[in-house]
Amino acid sequence: MVKSKPKWKNVVNSWTYRIAAAIIAVGVTSTFYSNFPAGNVPLVDSLIYWSIYLVCMAVMLFMVFVVVRRQM
């Protein structure tokens, strides 16, 4: 019997995904936050920096999603 792939809602609701996503989120956020320059930073530089952060976060969470989906 062929095992059907789980729906994406099942993956997102699984504890494996939640725990892995939380660990990744804390790691990426702390890395970006600690490397952010102190002092008066222009708004454009801040927006570019945090946009890169959001893209990195999205890519990492998608990678975790794919790995968890394949394990289910």
MODELLER restraints for C-alpha pairs under 7 A, 6 or more apart:
rsr = mdl.restraints
at = mdl.atoms
rsr.add(forms.Gaussian(group=physical.xy_distance, feature=features.Distance(at['CA:6:A'], at['CA:69:A']), mean=6.99, stdev=0.5))
rsr.add(forms.Gaussian(group=physical.xy_distance, feature=features.Distance(at['CA:6:A'], at['CA:72:A']), mean=6.98, stdev=0.5))
rsr.add(forms.Gaussian(group=physical.xy_distance, feature=features.Distance(at['CA:11:A'], at['CA:17:A']), mean=6.60, stdev=0.5))
rsr.add(forms.Gaussian(group=physical.xy_distance, feature=features.Distance(at['CA:11:A'], at['CA:68:A']), mean=6.80, stdev=0.5))
rsr.add(forms.Gaussian(group=physical.xy_distance, feature=features.Distance(at['CA:11:A'], at['CA:69:A']), mean=5.92, stdev=0.5))
rsr.add(forms.Gaussian(group=physical.xy_distance, feature=features.Distance(at['CA:17:A'], at['CA:64:A']), mean=6.96, stdev=0.5))
rsr.add(forms.Gaussian(group=physical.xy_distance, feature=features.Distance(at['CA:17:A'], at['CA:65:A']), mean=6.64, stdev=0.5))
rsr.add(forms.Gaussian(group=physical.xy_distance, feature=features.Distance(at['CA:17:A'], at['CA:68:A']), mean=6.23, stdev=0.5))
rsr.add(forms.Gaussian(group=physical.xy_distance, feature=features.Distance(at['CA:20:A'], at['CA:64:A']), mean=6.93, stdev=0.5))
rsr.add(forms.Gaussian(group=physical.xy_distance, feature=features.Distance(at['CA:21:A'], at['CA:61:A']), mean=6.05, stdev=0.5))
rsr.add(forms.Gaussian(group=physical.xy_distance, feature=features.Distance(at['CA:21:A'], at['CA:64:A']), mean=6.77, stdev=0.5))
rsr.add(forms.Gaussian(group=physical.xy_distance, feature=features.Distance(at['CA:25:A'], at['CA:57:A']), mean=6.84, stdev=0.5))
rsr.add(forms.Gaussian(group=physical.xy_distance, feature=features.Distance(at['CA:28:A'], at['CA:57:A']), mean=6.81, stdev=0.5))
rsr.add(forms.Gaussian(group=physical.xy_distance, feature=features.Distance(at['CA:32:A'], at['CA:53:A']), mean=6.78, stdev=0.5))
